[in-house]
Amino acid sequence: MIAGSVVAEKVLEQATKSLWDEPNSRGRCARSISAALIAYAAGDSFGVSYEYHGEKIPVDTLHIGPRRKRAGENGPLEIDDSWPLGGVSDDTMLSLLTIFAMEKGEASKSGVEFLNSLRTNLPTLRGLGPTTRAALGFELREIEKVMIATGKLVIGNTNGGMMRTALIGLAYDSSEETARREMITELTLATHKDAKAVDCAVLASRLYSDATSNGSENSLISLLNDELSKIQSPTPEVSTGVKNLDRWSPPEEGISLDPLETLSAVYWTVTHAESALDSYRIACELGGDTDTVAALATGLLAARDPIKSGLLEISWLNEVLWSEIPTIGPAISRLLKYRIEE
């Protein structure tokens, strides 16, 4: 096993290292699931440095940079001292909570469990999105009210549901498609009620599910079109968006919280990247919601080919603040248990 990161090695030791080199389906699942979660968390940590600046800044692929914020509405970018260097956002933290809330065969119960866990862990979460905060009864920020008034934000129709449920696809193989869709739907609806948000979450989970079984054998566009055909009454916007994915191009203003735009950016990133490091660069160069795109895209790319992606050769993996997410190893083990033992 190639391992350029001491910390990644420790994560694997907690979870699946003993299975990593097995030349069978168990080994393939272990490699895929481990790589997906490590790449996801690392992408989140790497991407927060480039998120929502109102301008695109050069991407440094040698190190994780600090989170930046703007001093005043039109002021210069400054380092956000409240955010620890290498720290992950709600993307990773909510994804891990979702993994532990999920119980196969108990979709409705899993959605309720996630909300309970969310409330319990609220003090430890950074960067919660507007829809998730609204689901908890929090008042919207002033900038969010402006975005709603100008049509740039629709509560419920954001990417947070897809962001935290995509990794759940790793727990299901192709014989469990109906169960996977039911689980993703219930987990997404816990916070995101819009049909487009649910459709995009289901589509993203299919890509992760297939990765553990077939690696990079199947094209992403064929998987998305096949999944779309199995969703009952998909929203017209999602149907059109998926069918036109090969003609999609990134918006100049960066990637918004819109779930379809985020899914499109993930597709764009994975199909243009040559490695995990390249995927991080491309995702962050898009601007906007860079941590979510970097996490989802590179998690998927690494799941499809853990070795060829070069993920564990990235030196700055050791700069991720892994101590903040000690449950990542147990989360890998939990997904792997569901995938190969049930």
Secondary structure as UniProt FT lines:
FT   HELIX           6..14
FT   TURN            15..16
FT   HELIX           17..20
FT   HELIX           25..47
FT   HELIX           48..50
FT   TURN            61..62
FT   STRAND          68..70
FT   STRAND          77..79
FT   TURN            81..82
FT   TURN            85..86
FT   HELIX           90..101
FT   TURN            104..105
FT   HELIX           107..121
FT   HELIX           122..124
FT   HELIX           130..135
FT   TURN            136..137
FT   HELIX           142..149
FT   TURN            150..151
FT   TURN            155..156
FT   HELIX           160..165
FT   HELIX           166..171
FT   HELIX           174..176
FT   HELIX           177..189
FT   TURN            190..191
FT   HELIX           195..214
FT   TURN            215..216
FT   HELIX           220..230
FT   HELIX           236..243
FT   HELIX           245..247
FT   TURN            252..253
FT   HELIX           259..272
FT   HELIX           276..285
FT   HELIX           290..304
FT   TURN            306..310
FT   HELIX           311..313
FT   HELIX           315..319
FT   HELIX           322..324
FT   TURN            326..327
FT   HELIX           328..341
//
